[in-house]
Amino acid sequence: MTFGNTSGWGASEDESRQVFDAFVAAGGNFIDTAPGYQTGESESLLGKFIAGDRDRYVISTKFSLGFVPGDPNSGGNSRKNMMRMAHDSLRRLQTDYIDLYWMHAWDGITPEEEVMRAFDDLVRAGKVLHIGLSDTPAWAAARSVASSATSVTGSCVRDLT
């Protein structure tokens, strides 16, 4: 979250690289980031740092939270936003797949069938290996799993349970 300083706080690229190198030297390989961390700079720096050795790392990133005031398509859990954010994250991370793709926050508006169908499409396309739900009420997560049993393949259901 603090890789980069686009938001006026955080670590420079050099400082971020030192933290990353120490993490890897200590045996770390699971990296969690999000487009909202330093307005995408965190993902961009991580993309640079993992270049050439992508398969060594488990990359986790997220979608959901809005970025452009006044643009209803730039946030939330709609299919449109999920697909846009996934493609933007893949570009910044300089990779062709995300190991774990999270819905960062439940918006309470987007039907769970829409979210699960879009997740399934990303999994089927090979752009995402596993999915997750964050900041989601247990009842909404359970309902999403139940609805996905009839609307999408078992790949998403297995990853959620």
N, C-alpha and C positions, 0 to 999 in steps of 0.2 A: 504494500500500500504506500510505502514511503520511497519507493524507487522512483526517482525523478523529483523535480521541484517546480513543475508547471503551475501548481496552485499557490506558489509563494512559500511553500514549506516542503520539507522532505530532503532527500539526499541527492547530491549531484550524480552524474553518470559515473564518475570515478569512485565516489564513495559507495554507490550502489554496486559497482563491480567488485569492490573489495569485500562487501558483505556477501555477495553471491559466491565469490571464490572461497571464502571461509566456510560458508554453508556446504558447498560441494566437497571441500577438503575434509569436512567432518562427516561425510557420508550422506548428506542430504540429497534427495532427488524429487521430492514432492513440492511443487510450486503452485501457490494459489494467488490469483490476481483477479483483476476486473477492469473493464473499460473505464469505470469511474475513478479508478486510482490514478491520481495525477492526470486526469482527463486523457487517459490512454497512454501516457508516457511510460507508465510501469510496464504495460504489455510490450511496448516498443523496445524498451531496454532489455527486457527478458528475451525477446526475440533475437536481439543481437548476442546476448550472452549464451544462448543455447544453440546458436547456429553451428552447424557442422556436427553436432552431437545430440540431436533431437531425441533419439530413442532412449537415451539415458534417463530422461526426465518424465515425470508424470505431471502434466500441465492441467491445471484447473482454472477455469475462468467463468464468468457469469454474464447474465443479461438481465434487464428489467428497468433499472432506474433511468429516469428521463434526463436529457442533456440540453435540449434546445427549448427555451421558454416559448410558449405559444404554439409549438408544433406537437399536436396530439399523437403523431406517429413516431415521435422520437423517444418514447418511454413506454412503460407498462409491459404486459406479457403477451401482447398480440403476436400472431404469426409474423406479421410484417416486421415488427420491431425485433423479434427473436432472430429472424433470418438475416436482417441487416446487421445486427450486432455480432452474430456468429461470423459472418463474412469479414467484418471489420476487425474482429479479434484475430481471426486466422491470418489476415494480412499483416497486422502489427506484430504478431508472434512469429511470423515468417515460417509457418508450418501448414501442413495440409490437413491436420486433424487435431482435435482437442480431446484429451483423455477423459476429463470430467467437466461437463457443462451444467452449470447451476442456474436455476431461476433464482435470482438474488432476493427478490421479495414478492410476496403474493400481492397482487393488485386488487383482488376482490371484485374485479369487473370481467376479466377475460374468462370465458367458459373453459373449464378444465379440459374438455375434449379438444379445444383448439390448441391449447398448450401441449397436450400429450401428442396430438397428431404432428405438430411441428417438430417436437423432440424426435418422434419416430422417423420423420423424414430426414432429419439431420443424421440420425444413426444409420438409416438405410443407405444414405449417400456416402457414408464413411467419413463424414466430417467430425463426428462426435462418437466416442466409444461408449461412454456412460453418462447418465443424466442424474441430476439431483434437484431437490427443492430446499430452499433456505428461507428462513423467516416466514414459514407457512404454517397456519394452524393445523394440528394433527387431523382434525376432521376433514379439512380441505385436501390434505395429502392422501388420506384414506379414500376419499371420494374420487380423487384423480386416478389412483391405482384401480379402483373398481370400474370407473368409466373407461379406462384404457384397455381393460380386458376385452371389451367388445368393439373398441374403435381403432386399436392399433395392434401391432404385433407384440408378441411376448417379450421382445428384446427390452422394451422400456419397462415392462412390468417387473422383470427380473432385476433390472438395475435399481428400481425404486425400493425393493423390499430388502 
